[in-house]
Amino acid sequence: MTQIHDQILPEGTQIGVYEIKGVAKVGSFDITYRAWNHHLKERVKIREYFPHDFAIRAMDGLGVEPKFLTDKENFDYGLKAFLDQAEILTQIEHPNIAVTENILSLNGTAYLIMGTQEGMPLSKLLEARASLAETELKFILVSVLSALQKIHEHKIVHGGIQPAVILIGKDGEPLLINFAAARLAIAARTPRFAEELAIGYAPAEQYEIDNKPGSATDFYALGAILYACMTHQSPVAAQTRKMTLSRGESDPMSDLSGSPDIAYSAELLQAVQWMLRPEYQDRPQSAEEILALLKSEHASETKTSVAKQMATEPVAHSRSAANNKLLMGVMVGIVALVTVGLWFDENPAGSSSDDGSGIVATEPLFQRNPGKVTGTPETKEDSSVASVATEANPESGADKIPKTAQEVLSETENQPAEGIPFPESLAIVEPARNAREATKQVSDNAQPLAVANDASSPQSTQQNAPVKPMDAGLIKKHLAAAEKAMKAERFTTPARDNAYKYYQMVLTMESNNAEALAGLQRMVDRYIQFIEKSKTEGKLGAAKLYLQRAESVLPDDPKLQKIRTELASAQ
């Protein structure tokens, strides 16, 4: 491989409004940097397209170009795949998908701009051999299925799902990171393709020449993760399974339904076995099919033909009458497990993260309630806070988060968060508000009665009165929630958890709150960035959409009025 240390951009390099602060990770096809956004005064990660097999740093020390003329075709092919995937990811907003802030095409290459957020990979829990209850596994499964459903709607697949690319936030939310489809497309043109696949989690079709992964490819990998969580055993390589079965021998992956040590419901076990079927066409083809199986009260009653073929005993799965307590237990349990996983992290250098600089942090893990975010001055950009590129890569190390269970729970008590909407397939209802509500706010975003739930509701006639002590506490909480949403790029969507909503709550209590007003302006400025990028690329439709969202925040902003005039004349 090329002398990688000679290819890295030096600290202080400027890429647009971003300044390189150091290298986070060097991969076979890209380089990830820690960087500082001078415009928004925040830390980011920048992933530079740099396939080392057929690229080299240009003479100017900044650009990237093919090594030889014969490498140009592969270089251009990979760059297009990198850009195509990034373009789609920048358009996706989902609480369980890592945020991709921006994509820049400069210097003969491309740069993927990612946010940072604290979290820990699911692989750390597996290393700690932590046992996950069925409700916890279902929560992870349903959350990731929701994320996959979203990206599959955009005609892309993840392509590299494994425990290291599912981050668990301090609030227990899972986040899907490190999309691999583009990287694998590039790797397919090099001798190192197989090295990029996760053994045991990659289905057999990914090893085949000219394969085209689909939704069932992601489902196989997700099923393998659940298998590992249930059995504490690494899943058998897909190729080994197929070869063994072709000889008429039994599947080397143990039958989950036949093990007395596997205490999970029949429908969950059947869902896992269905996703793990060796042949692509025998697996579920959509997330809805899996959710339908989980929703069935009796596993044997599913109408899915493939599920009927499974040789598992139908077992009735009764729902608990105490659903409220159950949901609280799920969230507190996941938070505790995250902490337990951290206790077992005695060798940070050997664990998985994107850059080896800190415990895995993501773009959006279970982004519904991202980890606590605090404004960090530029001078502290390289502090020891455990932040990692939101798209972590399983090949590098992760630092230990020095948090005890009490500290984790204490932090969640002070964070307003949205109720975690369990799908109907789990038949779990929103928990009642009770004396323990403060410790479970990660799963119930109940707003105090004094605060309007609708950001558009009329302001109180007393809003100009001095802020009461109680309101001061609520303002602090809402500002913290707004900042988390800003970091995750949840500006005006989704409706139940976005920065605009929280800032409006603050302004309802204190109409001249400087931080809330500045936050709205930051939001508009970011939308203007998106608008200018879309205009440069000739995507007027996207520019108009961003303009509409910006105008919903600050309709009288003079910069927006000017942009509207420019877009109208461009038609």
C-alpha positions as CSV (number, residue, x, y, z in Angstrom):
1,M,0.0,0.0,0.0
2,T,1.1,3.6,-0.5
3,Q,3.0,5.2,2.3
4,I,-0.2,6.4,4.0
5,H,1.5,8.8,6.4
6,D,2.7,10.8,3.5
7,Q,-0.8,11.1,2.1
8,I,-2.6,12.6,5.1
9,L,-3.6,16.3,5.0
10,P,-1.6,18.3,7.6
11,E,-3.3,20.0,10.6
12,G,-4.5,23.4,9.7
13,T,-5.5,22.6,6.1
14,Q,-8.6,24.5,5.0
15,I,-11.4,22.8,3.1
16,G,-14.1,25.4,2.6
17,V,-15.2,26.5,6.1
18,Y,-13.6,23.5,7.7
19,E,-10.2,23.3,9.2
20,I,-8.4,20.0,9.6
21,K,-7.4,19.4,13.3
22,G,-5.9,15.9,13.0
23,V,-6.3,12.5,11.5
24,A,-8.9,10.2,13.0
25,K,-8.5,7.0,10.9
26,V,-6.9,5.9,7.7
27,G,-8.7,3.2,5.8
28,S,-8.1,1.4,2.5
29,F,-10.4,3.7,0.6
30,D,-10.7,6.9,2.6
31,I,-9.1,9.1,5.3
32,T,-11.2,10.4,8.2
33,Y,-10.1,13.7,9.9
34,R,-11.2,15.6,13.0
35,A,-12.1,19.1,11.9
36,W,-13.6,22.4,13.0
37,N,-16.4,24.2,11.3
38,H,-15.5,27.9,11.5
39,H,-19.0,28.9,10.3
40,L,-21.0,27.1,13.0
41,K,-18.3,26.8,15.6
42,E,-18.5,23.1,16.1
43,R,-16.5,20.0,15.7
44,V,-17.1,17.7,12.7
45,K,-15.5,14.7,11.1
46,I,-14.5,14.8,7.4
47,R,-14.1,11.6,5.3
48,E,-12.0,12.1,2.2
49,Y,-12.3,9.8,-0.7
50,F,-8.8,8.4,-1.1
51,P,-8.6,4.8,-2.5
52,H,-4.9,4.0,-1.8
53,D,-4.7,1.3,-4.4
54,F,-5.2,3.6,-7.3
55,A,-4.9,7.2,-5.9
56,I,-2.1,9.5,-4.9
57,R,-1.8,13.0,-3.3
58,A,-1.3,15.7,-6.0
59,M,1.8,17.8,-6.2
60,D,0.0,20.7,-4.6
61,G,-0.3,18.6,-1.4
62,L,-4.1,19.0,-1.3
63,G,-5.7,17.4,-4.4
64,V,-6.2,13.7,-5.1
65,E,-5.6,12.1,-8.5
66,P,-5.2,8.6,-10.0
67,K,-1.7,7.1,-9.6
68,F,-1.5,6.1,-13.2
69,L,-3.5,6.7,-16.4
70,T,-4.7,3.1,-16.2
71,D,-6.2,3.8,-12.7
72,K,-8.4,6.6,-13.9
73,E,-11.4,4.4,-14.7
74,N,-11.4,2.7,-11.2
75,F,-10.7,6.1,-9.5
76,D,-13.7,7.8,-11.3
77,Y,-15.9,4.8,-10.7
78,G,-15.2,4.8,-7.0
79,L,-15.6,8.6,-6.7
80,K,-19.1,8.4,-8.3
81,A,-20.1,5.6,-5.9
82,F,-18.9,7.7,-3.0
83,L,-20.8,10.8,-4.2
84,D,-24.0,8.9,-5.1
85,Q,-24.2,7.3,-1.6
86,A,-23.4,10.5,0.2
87,E,-25.9,12.5,-1.8
88,I,-28.7,10.2,-0.7
89,L,-27.6,10.1,2.9
90,T,-27.6,13.9,3.1
91,Q,-31.3,13.8,2.2
92,I,-32.3,11.2,4.8
93,E,-33.6,12.2,8.2
94,H,-34.2,9.4,10.6
95,P,-33.7,9.1,14.4
96,N,-31.8,5.8,13.9
97,I,-29.5,6.8,11.0
98,A,-26.3,8.7,11.5
99,V,-26.4,12.3,10.2
100,T,-24.5,13.2,7.1
101,E,-24.3,16.9,7.1
102,N,-22.8,17.7,3.8
103,I,-20.8,16.5,0.8
104,L,-18.2,18.6,-1.0
105,S,-16.6,18.0,-4.4
106,L,-13.3,19.7,-4.3
107,N,-9.6,19.1,-5.2
108,G,-10.3,16.2,-7.6
109,T,-12.0,14.2,-4.8
110,A,-14.9,14.4,-2.4
111,Y,-15.4,15.1,1.3
112,L,-18.2,13.7,3.5
113,I,-19.0,16.0,6.4
114,M,-20.3,14.2,9.5
115,G,-21.4,15.3,12.9
116,T,-20.1,13.9,16.2
117,Q,-22.0,12.2,19.0
118,E,-21.2,10.1,22.0
119,G,-22.1,6.4,22.0
120,M,-20.8,2.9,22.2
121,P,-20.9,0.1,19.6
122,L,-23.0,-2.9,20.2
123,S,-19.9,-5.0,19.8
124,K,-18.7,-3.8,23.2
125,L,-21.7,-5.3,24.8
126,L,-21.1,-8.6,23.0
127,E,-17.5,-8.6,24.2
128,A,-18.8,-8.1,27.8
129,R,-21.1,-11.0,27.2
130,A,-24.0,-8.9,28.5
131,S,-27.3,-10.6,28.4
132,L,-30.1,-8.8,26.6
133,A,-33.7,-9.4,27.5
134,E,-36.3,-10.0,24.8
135,T,-37.8,-6.5,25.1
136,E,-34.3,-5.0,24.7
137,L,-33.5,-7.1,21.6
138,K,-36.8,-6.3,20.1
139,F,-36.2,-2.6,20.7
140,I,-32.9,-2.8,18.9
141,L,-34.3,-4.9,16.1
142,V,-37.3,-2.7,15.5
143,S,-35.2,0.5,15.6
144,V,-32.7,-0.8,13.1
145,L,-35.5,-2.2,10.9
146,S,-37.1,1.2,10.8
147,A,-33.7,2.7,9.7
148,L,-33.3,0.1,7.0
149,Q,-36.8,0.6,5.8
150,K,-35.9,4.3,5.3
151,I,-32.7,3.7,3.3
152,H,-34.2,0.9,1.3
153,E,-37.0,3.3,0.2
154,H,-34.1,5.4,-1.3
155,K,-32.9,2.4,-3.2
156,I,-29.6,1.9,-1.3
157,V,-28.5,-0.7,1.2
158,H,-26.1,-0.5,4.1
159,G,-24.0,-3.4,3.0
160,G,-21.9,-3.7,6.1
161,I,-24.1,-4.3,9.1
162,Q,-22.3,-5.8,12.0
163,P,-22.2,-5.1,15.8
164,A,-19.6,-2.4,15.5
165,V,-21.8,-0.3,13.2
166,I,-24.8,-0.2,15.6
167,L,-24.1,2.4,18.3
168,I,-25.9,2.5,21.6
169,G,-26.2,6.0,23.1
170,K,-26.3,6.8,26.8
171,D,-30.1,7.0,26.4
172,G,-30.2,3.4,25.0
173,E,-31.1,4.5,21.5
174,P,-29.4,2.6,18.6
175,L,-27.9,4.4,15.7
176,L,-26.9,2.8,12.3
177,I,-23.6,4.2,11.1
178,N,-20.8,3.5,8.6
179,F,-22.6,2.8,5.4
180,A,-20.5,0.4,3.4
181,A,-22.2,0.0,0.0
182,A,-20.0,2.6,-1.7
183,R,-16.8,1.3,-0.1
184,L,-17.6,-2.3,-1.1
185,A,-18.4,-1.1,-4.7
186,I,-14.9,0.4,-4.8
187,A,-13.3,-2.6,-3.1
188,A,-14.8,-4.9,-5.7
189,R,-12.3,-3.5,-8.2
190,T,-9.3,-4.4,-6.0
191,P,-7.8,-7.7,-4.6
192,R,-8.8,-6.7,-1.1
193,F,-12.6,-7.0,-1.5
194,A,-13.1,-9.9,0.8
195,E,-11.1,-8.1,3.5
196,E,-13.9,-5.5,3.7
197,L,-16.6,-8.0,4.5
198,A,-17.5,-8.9,8.0
199,I,-17.1,-12.7,8.4
200,G,-20.3,-14.2,9.9
201,Y,-22.4,-11.1,9.1
202,A,-22.0,-10.9,5.4
203,P,-24.3,-13.2,3.5
204,A,-23.0,-15.6,0.8
205,E,-24.2,-13.4,-2.1
206,Q,-21.8,-10.6,-1.1
207,Y,-18.9,-12.9,-1.9
208,E,-20.1,-13.6,-5.4
209,I,-18.7,-11.9,-8.4
210,D,-20.9,-9.1,-9.8
211,N,-23.3,-9.5,-6.9
212,K,-25.8,-6.7,-6.3
213,P,-26.8,-6.5,-2.7
214,G,-30.4,-5.9,-1.8
215,S,-32.6,-5.4,1.2
216,A,-32.3,-9.1,2.2
217,T,-28.6,-8.7,2.3
218,D,-29.0,-6.2,5.2
219,F,-31.6,-8.5,6.9
220,Y,-29.1,-11.4,7.0
221,A,-26.5,-9.3,8.8
222,L,-29.1,-8.0,11.2
223,G,-30.2,-11.6,11.9
224,A,-26.6,-12.6,12.6
225,I,-26.3,-9.8,15.1
226,L,-29.3,-11.0,17.0
227,Y,-28.0,-14.5,16.9
228,A,-24.7,-13.4,18.5
229,C,-26.7,-11.4,21.1
230,M,-28.8,-14.5,22.0
231,T,-26.1,-17.2,22.0
232,H,-22.9,-15.2,22.8
233,Q,-21.4,-17.1,19.9
234,S,-19.9,-15.6,16.7
235,P,-22.1,-16.5,13.7
236,V,-20.7,-19.0,11.2
237,A,-19.4,-17.7,7.9
238,A,-22.1,-17.7,5.3
239,Q,-20.0,-19.6,2.8
240,T,-19.2,-22.3,5.3
241,R,-22.9,-22.7,6.0
242,K,-23.7,-23.1,2.3
243,M,-21.0,-25.6,1.7
244,T,-22.0,-27.7,4.7
245,L,-25.7,-27.7,3.7
246,S,-24.8,-28.5,0.1
247,R,-23.2,-31.8,1.4
248,G,-26.4,-32.7,3.1
249,E,-25.1,-32.0,6.5
250,S,-26.8,-30.1,9.3
251,D,-26.5,-26.3,9.5
252,P,-23.5,-25.4,11.7
253,M,-25.5,-22.5,13.0
254,S,-27.4,-23.9,15.9
255,D,-31.2,-24.1,15.8
256,L,-32.3,-21.4,18.2
257,S,-35.7,-22.8,18.8
258,G,-34.2,-26.2,20.0
259,S,-31.8,-24.8,22.6
260,P,-33.0,-24.9,26.2
261,D,-30.7,-22.0,27.0
262,I,-32.5,-19.6,24.5
263,A,-35.4,-18.1,26.4
264,Y,-37.0,-16.0,23.7
265,S,-40.5,-16.0,22.2
266,A,-41.3,-18.1,19.2
267,E,-41.9,-15.2,16.9
268,L,-38.6,-13.5,17.7
269,L,-36.7,-16.8,17.1
270,Q,-38.5,-17.4,13.9
271,A,-37.7,-13.8,12.7
272,V,-34.0,-14.4,13.4
273,Q,-34.0,-17.8,11.6
274,W,-35.9,-16.3,8.7
275,M,-33.4,-13.5,8.3
276,L,-30.5,-16.0,8.5
277,R,-31.7,-18.2,5.6
278,P,-28.6,-18.8,3.4
279,E,-30.4,-18.1,0.1
280,Y,-31.3,-14.5,-0.7
281,Q,-34.8,-15.3,-2.0
282,D,-35.7,-17.3,1.1
283,R,-35.3,-14.3,3.4
284,P,-37.7,-11.5,4.1
285,Q,-37.7,-8.9,1.3
286,S,-38.9,-6.0,3.3
287,A,-38.9,-4.7,6.9
288,E,-42.7,-4.9,7.0
289,E,-42.6,-8.7,6.6
290,I,-40.4,-9.0,9.7
291,L,-42.5,-6.6,11.7
292,A,-45.6,-8.5,10.7
293,L,-44.1,-11.7,12.1
294,L,-43.1,-10.0,15.3
295,K,-46.6,-8.6,15.7
296,S,-48.3,-12.0,15.5
297,E,-49.5,-13.3,18.9
298,H,-48.8,-16.8,17.8
299,A,-45.7,-17.5,15.8
300,S,-47.4,-20.3,13.8
301,E,-50.2,-18.0,12.6
302,T,-48.0,-15.8,10.4
303,K,-49.2,-15.6,6.9
304,T,-45.7,-15.3,5.5
305,S,-45.0,-18.4,3.4
306,V,-41.3,-18.6,4.3
307,A,-42.1,-18.4,8.0
308,K,-44.5,-21.3,7.6
309,Q,-41.6,-23.5,6.4
310,M,-39.7,-23.1,9.7
311,A,-39.6,-26.1,11.9
312,T,-40.2,-24.4,15.2
313,E,-42.9,-25.2,17.7
314,P,-45.6,-22.5,17.7
315,V,-45.6,-21.0,21.2
316,A,-48.2,-18.4,22.3
317,H,-46.6,-15.2,23.4
318,S,-48.8,-13.4,25.9
319,R,-48.4,-9.7,26.4
320,S,-47.7,-8.4,29.9
321,A,-50.5,-6.4,31.4
322,A,-47.9,-4.1,33.0
323,N,-46.6,-2.6,29.8
324,N,-45.8,0.7,31.4
325,K,-43.3,-0.9,33.8
326,L,-41.9,-3.1,31.0
327,L,-41.0,-0.1,28.8
328,M,-39.3,1.6,31.7
329,G,-37.4,-1.6,32.4
330,V,-36.3,-1.8,28.7
331,M,-34.8,1.6,28.7
332,V,-33.1,1.5,32.1
333,G,-31.9,-2.0,31.2
334,I,-30.2,-0.8,28.0
335,V,-28.7,2.2,29.7
336,A,-27.3,-0.1,32.4
337,L,-26.0,-2.6,29.8
338,V,-24.2,0.2,28.0
339,T,-22.6,1.2,31.3
340,V,-21.7,-2.5,32.0
341,G,-20.1,-2.7,28.6
342,L,-18.0,0.3,29.5
343,W,-16.8,-1.3,32.7
344,F,-15.5,-4.2,30.7
345,D,-13.6,-1.9,28.4
346,E,-10.2,-2.5,29.9
347,N,-8.4,-2.4,26.6
348,P,-9.7,0.6,24.6
349,A,-7.1,0.2,21.8
350,G,-8.6,-3.1,20.8
351,S,-12.2,-2.1,20.4
352,S,-14.0,-0.8,17.4
353,S,-14.4,2.8,16.4
354,D,-14.1,5.1,13.5
355,D,-10.9,6.8,14.3
356,G,-9.3,5.3,17.4
357,S,-9.6,8.6,19.2
358,G,-12.5,7.9,21.5
359,I,-15.5,5.8,22.3
360,V,-17.6,5.4,19.3
361,A,-19.6,8.4,18.5
362,T,-21.9,8.7,15.6
363,E,-23.6,10.7,13.1
364,P,-27.3,10.0,14.4
365,L,-27.1,6.1,17.0
366,F,-30.5,6.1,18.2
367,Q,-30.7,9.6,17.2
368,R,-34.1,10.1,18.6
369,N,-32.3,11.1,21.8
370,P,-28.6,11.6,21.1
371,G,-26.1,11.8,23.8
372,K,-25.6,15.0,25.7
373,V,-24.0,17.7,23.6
374,T,-22.3,20.7,25.0
375,G,-21.0,23.7,23.2
376,T,-17.2,23.3,22.9
377,P,-15.0,26.3,22.2
378,E,-12.8,26.0,19.2
379,T,-9.8,26.0,21.5
380,K,-11.0,22.8,23.1
381,E,-11.7,21.0,19.9
382,D,-9.0,18.5,20.5
383,S,-9.9,17.9,24.2
384,S,-10.3,14.4,25.6
385,V,-14.1,14.3,25.2
386,A,-14.9,10.9,23.8
387,S,-16.2,11.9,20.3
388,V,-15.9,9.8,17.2
389,A,-17.0,10.1,13.6
390,T,-20.6,9.3,13.3
391,E,-19.8,6.7,10.8
392,A,-17.5,4.5,12.9
393,N,-15.4,1.8,11.2
394,P,-15.0,-1.5,13.0
395,E,-11.3,-1.7,12.4
396,S,-10.0,0.8,14.9
397,G,-9.9,1.4,18.7
398,A,-12.3,3.1,21.0
399,D,-11.6,4.9,24.2
400,K,-13.2,4.1,27.5
401,I,-16.1,6.4,28.7
402,P,-15.5,6.9,32.4
403,K,-19.1,6.8,33.4
404,T,-20.7,4.9,36.2
405,A,-24.3,3.7,36.1
406,Q,-25.3,6.5,38.4
407,E,-23.7,9.2,36.3
408,V,-25.4,7.9,33.2
409,L,-28.8,7.9,34.8
410,S,-28.1,11.2,36.4
411,E,-27.4,12.8,33.0
412,T,-30.6,11.3,31.5
413,E,-32.6,12.9,34.3
414,N,-31.7,16.3,33.0
415,Q,-32.4,15.7,29.4
416,P,-35.9,16.3,27.9
417,A,-36.4,13.6,25.3
418,E,-39.1,12.2,23.0
419,G,-41.1,9.2,23.9
420,I,-39.6,6.2,22.1
421,P,-42.4,5.1,19.8
422,F,-42.4,1.3,20.0
423,P,-44.1,0.1,16.8
424,E,-47.5,-1.5,17.1
425,S,-45.8,-4.8,16.4
426,L,-44.6,-4.8,20.0
427,A,-47.9,-3.8,21.5
428,I,-46.2,-1.6,24.1
429,V,-48.0,1.6,25.2
430,E,-46.6,4.8,26.4
431,P,-45.6,4.5,30.1
432,A,-47.5,6.4,32.7
433,R,-46.0,9.5,34.3
434,N,-45.1,8.7,37.8
435,A,-42.7,9.5,40.6
436,R,-39.8,7.9,38.7
437,E,-40.4,9.9,35.6
438,A,-37.2,11.8,35.9
439,T,-35.1,8.7,35.6
440,K,-36.9,7.5,32.5
441,Q,-37.2,10.6,30.5
442,V,-35.2,8.9,27.8
443,S,-38.4,7.0,27.0
444,D,-41.1,9.6,27.8
445,N,-40.9,13.2,26.7
446,A,-43.7,14.4,28.9
447,Q,-43.7,18.2,28.9
448,P,-44.7,20.0,32.2
449,L,-48.2,21.3,32.1
450,A,-46.9,24.9,32.1
451,V,-45.3,24.4,28.7
452,A,-47.3,24.3,25.5
453,N,-46.8,21.1,23.6
454,D,-47.5,22.8,20.3
455,A,-44.7,25.1,19.2
456,S,-47.2,27.1,17.2
457,S,-49.6,27.8,20.1
458,P,-50.2,31.5,21.2
459,Q,-47.6,32.9,23.5
460,S,-48.6,33.5,27.1
461,T,-49.6,37.0,28.1
462,Q,-47.1,36.8,30.9
463,Q,-44.1,35.9,28.8
464,N,-42.6,39.3,29.4
465,A,-42.7,38.8,33.1
466,P,-39.5,37.9,35.0
467,V,-38.5,34.3,34.4
468,K,-39.6,32.1,37.3
469,P,-37.1,29.6,38.9
470,M,-39.2,26.7,37.5
471,D,-39.2,28.2,34.1
472,A,-35.5,28.8,34.2
473,G,-34.9,25.1,34.7
474,L,-37.2,24.2,31.9
475,I,-35.6,26.7,29.6
476,K,-32.2,25.1,30.3
477,K,-33.6,21.7,29.5
478,H,-35.2,22.8,26.3
479,L,-32.1,24.6,25.2
480,A,-30.1,21.4,25.8
481,A,-32.6,19.4,23.8
482,A,-32.5,22.0,21.0
483,E,-28.7,21.8,20.9
484,K,-28.8,18.0,20.6
485,A,-31.3,18.3,17.8
486,M,-29.1,20.9,16.0
487,K,-26.1,18.6,16.3
488,A,-28.1,15.8,14.8
489,E,-29.4,18.1,12.0
490,R,-33.0,17.7,13.2
491,F,-33.9,21.3,12.4
492,T,-37.6,21.2,11.6
493,T,-38.3,17.5,11.4
494,P,-39.3,15.0,12.7
495,A,-42.3,16.8,14.1
496,R,-42.0,15.3,17.6
497,D,-38.3,16.1,18.1
498,N,-36.6,19.0,16.3
499,A,-34.6,22.0,17.3
500,Y,-37.3,24.5,16.1
501,K,-39.8,23.0,18.4
502,Y,-37.6,23.3,21.5
503,Y,-36.5,26.8,20.7
504,Q,-40.1,27.8,20.3
505,M,-40.9,26.3,23.7
506,V,-38.1,28.5,25.2
507,L,-39.4,31.6,23.5
508,T,-42.9,30.9,24.8
509,M,-41.5,31.3,28.3
510,E,-38.9,34.0,27.5
511,S,-39.6,35.8,24.3
512,N,-36.2,37.5,24.1
513,N,-34.0,34.5,25.0
514,A,-30.7,35.2,23.2
515,E,-29.7,31.6,22.9
516,A,-33.0,30.5,21.3
517,L,-33.0,33.4,18.9
518,A,-29.4,32.7,17.9
519,G,-30.3,29.1,17.5
520,L,-33.0,29.9,15.0
521,Q,-30.5,32.1,13.0
522,R,-27.9,29.2,13.0
523,M,-30.7,27.0,11.7
524,V,-31.4,29.3,8.8
525,D,-27.7,29.8,8.0
526,R,-27.3,26.0,7.7
527,Y,-30.3,25.8,5.4
528,I,-28.7,28.6,3.3
529,Q,-25.6,26.4,3.0
530,F,-27.8,23.6,1.7
531,I,-29.5,26.0,-0.7
532,E,-26.3,27.3,-2.2
533,K,-24.9,23.7,-2.6
534,S,-28.1,22.6,-4.4
535,K,-28.0,25.7,-6.7
536,T,-24.4,25.0,-7.6
537,E,-25.3,21.4,-8.6
538,G,-28.3,22.6,-10.6
539,K,-30.8,21.0,-8.2
540,L,-33.4,23.8,-8.0
541,G,-36.1,21.6,-6.6
542,A,-34.0,20.7,-3.6
543,A,-33.0,24.4,-3.1
544,K,-36.6,25.4,-3.0
545,L,-37.4,22.7,-0.4
546,Y,-34.6,24.0,1.8
547,L,-35.8,27.5,1.3
548,Q,-39.3,26.6,2.4
549,R,-37.9,25.0,5.6
550,A,-35.7,28.0,6.3
551,E,-38.7,30.4,5.8
552,S,-40.7,28.4,8.2
553,V,-38.1,29.3,10.9
554,L,-37.4,33.0,10.1
555,P,-39.8,34.1,7.3
556,D,-38.6,37.7,7.4
557,D,-34.9,37.0,7.1
558,P,-33.7,39.3,4.3
559,K,-31.2,36.7,3.1
560,L,-34.0,34.3,2.4
561,Q,-36.0,36.9,0.5
562,K,-33.0,37.5,-1.7
563,I,-32.6,33.8,-2.3
564,R,-36.3,33.5,-3.2
565,T,-35.9,36.2,-5.8
566,E,-32.8,34.5,-7.3
567,L,-34.5,31.1,-7.5
568,A,-37.6,32.7,-9.2
569,S,-35.4,34.3,-11.8
570,A,-33.5,31.0,-12.4
571,Q,-36.6,29.2,-13.6
